């Protein structure tokens, strides 16, 4: 039993072909949109790639870019095929191409759906990448004269100012790293020497943060040092301390930023997938309807179109049998010479020929 069987007249087949031609050209535009969104997401990720531990998250924009380019090519070809399929004679030129085209389009739409789902599922991977990358960047914040790390200070300062964040998970993270370069430390000062000696790793740790953590909303000059000692500051108000420094960690700030972008992209990609699925269904109906017209031999007659010629169970069973029988050799169980050596078989054939000649 066919799945989704529909009867088409000649006029309906022609209208379907024209409509699919138009939809395929719209799909070319949607492919360009996919390409643009992939490029945009790649640029956004690469903007802060220095504070990420790995670039595995770039797989999503690369997939969107590849899918967008494939959409432009496949739908451009689909528009040409659908326009020619309105005529029975022109359809014969594309008859052998239609089934591979439908299969390729099916896998292409599956890739679009996978791209939409990946935009949702990448959050955990992105969160771990930001956590490890920010921790690594903060550790080398002070190395402004080391090749490969000289721009980390600038990147982190811009990040904290632009996203109004501080540290990895909070401003206290700066207490655990030496973010002041050793060349700016006065080693003649006993306070500096004692602080270096008190740390097992010989680091100069302070309860202070860089200037980029300061909030411009602070009602007083920013308090950056001795943050764990409120009594060290004149007229310190613990209630209004949240106005002094950014409280949100940069990991959460960047994660919210990228999550918002990917959720918007995934919604658009999901809508594009539904549209492509509609186009694929129409192409399948047009293909089967035109093939049935050729079988009938009358271009003016009605023809049936369907999505699957048999039911889902029968189609799956037949495809499974085809795969199962791949590679098997053709054997005939009733062949009397199947176990007879070749020499004996030739002798029997020659004797049969001699007897035929004698009888003749």
C-alpha positions as CSV (number, residue, x, y, z in Angstrom):
1,X,0.0,0.0,0.0
2,X,1.4,3.4,-1.1
3,X,2.1,6.1,1.5
4,X,0.5,9.5,0.7
5,X,-1.1,8.6,-2.6
6,X,-2.5,11.6,-4.5
7,X,-4.0,11.8,-8.0
8,X,-2.7,14.6,-10.4
9,X,-4.2,15.8,-13.6
10,X,-1.9,17.3,-16.3
11,X,-2.7,20.8,-15.3
12,X,-2.0,20.0,-11.6
13,X,1.3,18.4,-12.5
14,X,2.3,21.6,-14.5
15,X,1.3,23.9,-11.6
16,X,3.2,21.7,-9.1
17,X,6.3,21.9,-11.3
18,X,6.1,25.7,-11.5
19,X,5.5,26.0,-7.8
20,X,8.5,23.8,-7.0
21,X,10.6,25.9,-9.4
22,X,9.7,29.0,-7.4
23,X,10.3,27.2,-4.0
24,X,13.7,26.0,-5.1
25,X,14.8,29.5,-5.9
26,X,13.5,30.6,-2.5
27,X,15.6,27.7,-1.1
28,X,18.6,29.2,-2.8
29,X,18.1,32.3,-0.7
30,X,17.6,30.3,2.4
31,X,20.9,28.5,1.6
32,X,22.6,31.9,1.4
33,X,21.0,32.7,4.8
34,X,22.5,29.5,6.3
35,X,25.9,30.5,4.8
36,X,25.6,34.0,6.3
37,X,24.7,32.7,9.8
38,X,27.5,30.2,9.7
39,X,30.0,33.0,8.9
40,X,28.5,35.3,11.5
41,X,28.8,32.6,14.2
42,X,32.3,31.8,13.2
43,X,33.4,35.4,13.5
44,X,31.7,35.7,16.9
45,X,33.5,32.7,18.2
46,X,36.9,33.7,16.8
47,X,36.5,37.1,18.4
48,X,37.1,35.5,21.8
49,X,38.9,32.4,20.8
50,X,41.9,33.3,22.9
51,X,39.8,32.6,26.0
52,X,38.6,29.2,24.8
53,X,40.6,26.0,25.5
54,X,39.7,24.3,22.2
55,X,38.2,25.1,18.9
56,X,35.8,22.1,18.7
57,X,32.9,24.5,18.9
58,X,33.8,25.8,15.4
59,X,32.3,22.6,14.0
60,X,28.9,24.1,14.2
61,X,29.6,27.2,12.1
62,X,31.6,25.1,9.6
63,X,28.6,22.8,9.3
64,X,26.3,25.7,8.7
65,X,28.6,27.1,6.1
66,X,28.9,23.8,4.3
67,X,25.2,23.2,4.4
68,X,24.5,26.7,3.1
69,X,26.7,26.2,0.1
70,X,25.2,22.8,-0.6
71,X,21.7,24.3,-0.3
72,X,22.5,26.9,-3.0
73,X,23.9,24.3,-5.4
74,X,21.2,21.6,-4.8
75,X,18.3,23.9,-5.0
76,X,19.7,25.7,-8.1
77,X,19.8,22.3,-9.8
78,X,16.4,21.4,-8.4
79,X,14.8,24.6,-9.9
80,X,16.1,23.6,-13.4
81,X,14.9,20.0,-12.9
82,X,11.4,20.9,-11.7
83,X,10.9,23.4,-14.5
84,X,11.7,20.8,-17.1
85,X,9.5,18.1,-15.5
86,X,6.4,20.0,-16.5
87,X,7.0,18.5,-20.0
88,X,6.9,14.7,-20.4
89,X,9.6,14.8,-23.2
90,X,12.0,16.9,-21.0
91,X,11.3,14.8,-18.0
92,X,12.9,11.8,-19.8
93,X,16.2,13.6,-19.8
94,X,16.1,13.9,-16.0
95,X,14.4,10.5,-15.2
96,X,17.5,8.8,-14.1
97,X,18.7,11.8,-12.2
98,X,15.5,12.3,-10.2
99,X,16.0,9.5,-7.7
100,X,19.6,10.3,-6.8
101,X,18.6,13.9,-6.5
102,X,15.7,13.1,-4.1
103,X,18.1,10.9,-2.0
104,X,20.7,13.7,-1.9
105,X,18.1,16.2,-0.9
106,X,16.8,14.0,1.8
107,X,20.3,13.7,3.4
108,X,20.8,17.4,2.9
109,X,17.7,18.2,4.9
110,X,18.8,15.8,7.6
111,X,22.1,17.8,7.9
112,X,20.0,21.0,8.3
113,X,18.1,19.3,11.2
114,X,21.4,18.1,12.7
115,X,22.8,21.6,12.5
116,X,19.7,23.0,14.4
117,X,20.0,20.4,17.1
118,X,23.8,21.0,17.5
119,X,23.2,24.7,18.2
120,X,21.2,23.6,21.3
121,X,23.5,20.7,22.4
122,X,26.8,22.6,22.2
123,X,26.2,24.6,25.4
124,X,27.9,22.1,27.7
125,X,30.9,21.9,25.5
126,X,31.1,25.6,25.2
127,X,30.8,26.1,28.9
128,X,33.7,23.7,29.6
129,X,35.8,25.3,26.9
130,X,35.3,28.8,28.3
131,X,36.0,27.7,31.9
132,X,39.3,26.1,31.0
133,X,40.3,28.9,28.5
134,X,39.5,31.7,30.9
135,X,41.5,30.0,33.7
136,X,44.5,29.6,31.3
137,X,44.2,33.2,30.1
138,X,44.1,34.7,33.6
139,X,47.1,32.7,34.6
140,X,49.2,34.4,31.8
141,X,47.5,37.8,32.1
142,X,50.8,39.3,33.4
143,X,53.0,37.9,30.5
144,X,52.7,41.0,28.2
145,X,56.3,40.5,27.0
146,X,56.1,36.8,26.2
147,X,55.5,35.8,22.5
148,X,52.1,34.2,22.1
149,X,50.7,35.7,25.3
150,X,51.4,39.4,24.8
151,X,47.8,40.1,23.8
152,X,46.0,38.2,26.6
153,X,45.9,41.1,28.9
154,X,44.3,43.3,26.3
155,X,41.8,40.6,25.4
156,X,40.8,40.0,29.0
157,X,40.5,43.7,29.8
158,X,38.3,44.3,26.7
159,X,36.2,41.2,27.6
160,X,35.6,42.4,31.2
161,X,34.7,45.9,30.1
162,X,32.5,44.9,27.2
163,X,30.6,42.2,29.0
164,X,30.7,43.8,32.4
165,X,32.2,40.8,34.1
166,X,35.1,40.0,36.3
167,X,37.2,36.8,36.6
168,X,36.2,33.3,35.5
169,X,33.3,32.7,37.9
170,X,33.6,35.9,39.9
171,X,36.1,38.6,41.0
172,X,37.6,36.3,43.7
173,X,39.2,34.3,40.9
174,X,41.9,37.0,40.6
175,X,42.9,36.4,44.2
176,X,44.3,32.9,43.1
177,X,46.6,34.1,40.3
178,X,49.5,36.5,40.1
179,X,48.2,39.0,37.6
180,X,50.8,41.7,38.3
181,X,54.1,41.2,36.3
182,X,57.2,40.6,38.4
183,X,59.0,43.5,36.7
184,X,56.6,45.9,38.4
185,X,57.3,44.5,41.8
186,X,59.8,46.2,44.2
187,X,61.9,43.3,45.4
188,X,63.6,45.7,47.9
189,X,60.3,46.0,49.8
190,X,60.0,43.5,52.7
191,X,56.2,43.4,52.2
192,X,56.7,42.1,48.7
193,X,59.4,39.7,49.6
194,X,57.3,38.3,52.5
195,X,54.3,37.8,50.2
196,X,56.4,35.9,47.7
197,X,57.9,33.7,50.4
198,X,54.5,32.9,52.0
199,X,53.3,31.4,48.8
200,X,54.4,27.8,48.1
201,X,54.8,28.5,44.3
202,X,56.5,31.8,44.9
203,X,53.7,33.8,43.4
204,X,52.7,37.3,44.3
205,X,49.1,36.8,45.3
206,X,46.8,39.7,46.4
207,X,43.2,40.3,47.2
208,X,42.9,42.7,44.3
209,X,41.6,42.8,40.8
210,X,42.6,44.6,37.5
211,X,41.1,48.0,36.7
212,X,38.8,46.4,34.0
213,X,36.7,44.8,36.8
214,X,35.7,48.3,38.0
215,X,32.1,49.4,37.4
216,X,31.5,53.0,36.2
217,X,28.4,52.9,38.3
218,X,30.4,53.1,41.5
219,X,29.5,56.1,43.6
220,X,33.2,56.5,44.7
221,X,36.6,55.8,43.3
222,X,36.9,52.1,42.5
223,X,38.3,49.9,45.3
224,X,40.6,47.3,43.6
225,X,42.9,46.3,46.5
226,X,42.4,44.7,49.9
227,X,38.9,43.6,48.9
228,X,38.8,41.1,51.7
229,X,39.4,43.7,54.4
230,X,36.5,46.2,54.5
231,X,38.1,48.1,57.4
232,X,41.0,49.1,55.2
233,X,38.8,51.5,53.3
234,X,37.3,54.7,54.6
235,X,33.5,54.8,54.9
236,X,33.2,51.4,53.3
237,X,29.6,50.4,52.8
238,X,29.1,46.6,52.3
239,X,25.6,47.1,51.0
240,X,26.7,49.3,48.1
241,X,29.8,47.2,47.4
242,X,28.1,45.5,44.4
243,X,28.3,48.8,42.6
244,X,32.1,48.8,42.9
245,X,33.0,45.7,40.9
246,X,31.3,43.6,38.3
247,X,29.9,40.6,40.1
248,X,29.1,38.3,37.1
249,X,31.9,35.9,36.0
250,X,33.1,36.2,32.4
251,X,32.4,32.5,31.7
252,X,28.7,33.0,32.4
253,X,28.6,36.3,30.5
254,X,30.1,34.8,27.4
255,X,28.0,31.7,27.7
256,X,24.8,33.8,27.8
257,X,26.0,35.7,24.8
258,X,26.7,32.7,22.7
259,X,23.6,30.8,23.9
260,X,21.4,33.7,22.8
261,X,23.0,33.7,19.4
262,X,22.8,30.0,18.9
263,X,19.2,29.7,20.0
264,X,18.2,32.4,17.5
265,X,20.2,30.6,14.8
266,X,18.8,27.2,15.7
267,X,15.2,28.5,15.4
268,X,15.9,30.0,12.0
269,X,17.6,26.8,10.8
270,X,14.7,24.7,12.1
271,X,12.3,26.8,10.0
272,X,14.5,26.4,7.0
273,X,14.5,22.6,7.6
274,X,10.7,22.5,7.6
275,X,10.6,24.6,4.4
276,X,13.2,22.2,2.7
277,X,11.1,19.2,3.9
278,X,8.1,20.7,2.1
279,X,10.1,21.2,-1.1
280,X,11.4,17.6,-0.9
281,X,7.9,16.2,-0.5
282,X,6.7,18.2,-3.5
283,X,9.7,17.0,-5.6
284,X,8.9,13.4,-4.7
285,X,5.3,13.7,-5.7
286,X,6.3,15.3,-9.0
287,X,8.8,12.5,-9.7
288,X,6.4,9.6,-9.0
289,X,3.5,11.3,-10.9
290,X,5.6,11.9,-14.0
291,X,7.0,8.3,-13.9
292,X,3.5,6.9,-13.8
293,X,2.5,9.1,-16.8
294,X,5.3,7.5,-18.8
295,X,4.2,4.1,-17.8
296,X,0.6,4.9,-18.9
297,X,1.9,6.3,-22.2
298,X,-0.6,9.1,-22.3
299,X,0.7,12.6,-21.3
300,X,-2.8,13.9,-21.0
301,X,-4.1,11.3,-18.5
302,X,-4.2,11.5,-14.7
303,X,-1.5,9.9,-12.7
304,X,-0.8,8.9,-9.2
305,X,2.0,10.3,-7.0
306,X,3.2,9.1,-3.7
307,X,5.9,9.5,-1.1
308,X,6.6,5.8,-0.7
309,X,5.4,3.2,-3.2
310,X,4.9,0.6,-0.4
311,X,4.3,0.9,3.3
312,X,7.1,1.9,5.7
313,X,7.5,-1.7,6.9
314,X,7.6,-3.1,3.4
315,X,10.1,-0.5,2.2
316,X,12.3,-1.1,5.2
317,X,12.1,-4.9,4.7
318,X,13.0,-4.7,1.0
319,X,15.9,-2.4,1.6
320,X,17.1,-4.7,4.3
321,X,17.0,-7.7,2.0
322,X,18.9,-5.8,-0.7
323,X,21.6,-4.9,1.8
324,X,21.6,-8.4,3.2
325,X,22.1,-10.0,-0.3
326,X,24.9,-7.7,-1.3
327,X,28.0,-9.6,-2.1
328,X,26.4,-13.0,-2.4
329,X,27.2,-15.0,-5.4
330,X,24.5,-16.3,-7.7
331,X,24.1,-20.0,-7.2
332,X,21.8,-22.6,-8.9
333,X,21.0,-25.6,-6.6
334,X,19.6,-27.7,-9.5
335,X,22.7,-27.5,-11.7
336,X,23.9,-31.2,-12.2
337,X,27.4,-30.1,-12.9
338,X,27.9,-27.9,-9.9
339,X,30.2,-30.5,-8.2
340,X,31.6,-32.0,-11.4
341,X,35.2,-31.1,-12.3
342,X,35.6,-28.9,-15.4
343,X,37.5,-31.5,-17.4
344,X,34.8,-34.1,-17.0
345,X,32.2,-31.6,-17.9
346,X,34.0,-30.8,-21.1
347,X,34.4,-34.4,-22.0
348,X,30.6,-35.0,-21.6
349,X,29.9,-32.0,-23.8
350,X,32.2,-33.3,-26.5
351,X,30.6,-36.8,-26.4
352,X,27.2,-35.2,-26.7
353,X,28.3,-33.3,-29.8
354,X,29.7,-36.5,-31.4
355,X,26.4,-38.3,-30.9
356,X,24.5,-35.5,-32.4
357,X,26.7,-35.5,-35.5
358,X,26.3,-39.3,-35.9
359,X,22.6,-39.0,-35.6
360,X,22.6,-36.2,-38.2
